[in-house]
Amino acid sequence: MRSMLDRGGRMRKVIGSAAVLTMLGCVATVALAAASPTNPAATARAPVYTQLALKNGWTNYGFGTRKAAVFKDASGIVHFKGAISTKGASINPFTLPKAFWPGGTVNVAADMCDVTNGRLVISNTGVATVEAQNGNFANAACFTSLEGISYTP
């Protein structure tokens, strides 16, 4: 237990996670909020992303975009960030680490070059494939955004 004066000049004794306030002869015990996932006052921790090992000529897009990475939240939802591109011809930019593999094939929407809609297809073994909706692979190759992509395994 330690004693201290608060800003109003009142004596406060701190005992573990409770504070005892003494003011004008009255004593009140106030519980101090502890940070926890169920406490809305808790400070949220930034997610820890795993960088994706790009392959087959795929690279991080650059130009101010984030590096390709993946994160699984406490509910088990997998989230992506970053953008990728290639000068090659492979439609397989990466294989997810096993901890992120879905239970079956997952198809999720992805933004691509020239305002092209596309998708990221992830197999149950974590192999990712990019496909442009218009069938023009050049649009997927020049830019594929992973931002906002998520799925429940």
Secondary structure as GFF3:
##gff-version 3
##sequence-region A 1 153
A	DSSP	beta_strand	2	5	.	.	.	ID=ss1
A	DSSP	beta_strand	11	15	.	.	.	ID=ss2
A	DSSP	beta_strand	18	23	.	.	.	ID=ss3
A	DSSP	beta_strand	26	31	.	.	.	ID=ss4
A	DSSP	beta_strand	50	51	.	.	.	ID=ss5
A	DSSP	beta_strand	58	60	.	.	.	ID=ss6
A	DSSP	beta_strand	69	72	.	.	.	ID=ss7
A	DSSP	beta_strand	78	81	.	.	.	ID=ss8
A	DSSP	beta_strand	83	86	.	.	.	ID=ss9
A	DSSP	three_ten_helix	98	100	.	.	.	ID=ss10
A	DSSP	beta_strand	106	112	.	.	.	ID=ss11
A	DSSP	three_ten_helix	113	115	.	.	.	ID=ss12
A	DSSP	beta_strand	116	122	.	.	.	ID=ss13
A	DSSP	beta_strand	128	132	.	.	.	ID=ss14
A	DSSP	alpha_helix	137	142	.	.	.	ID=ss15
A	DSSP	beta_strand	144	145	.	.	.	ID=ss16
A	DSSP	beta_strand	150	151	.	.	.	ID=ss17
###
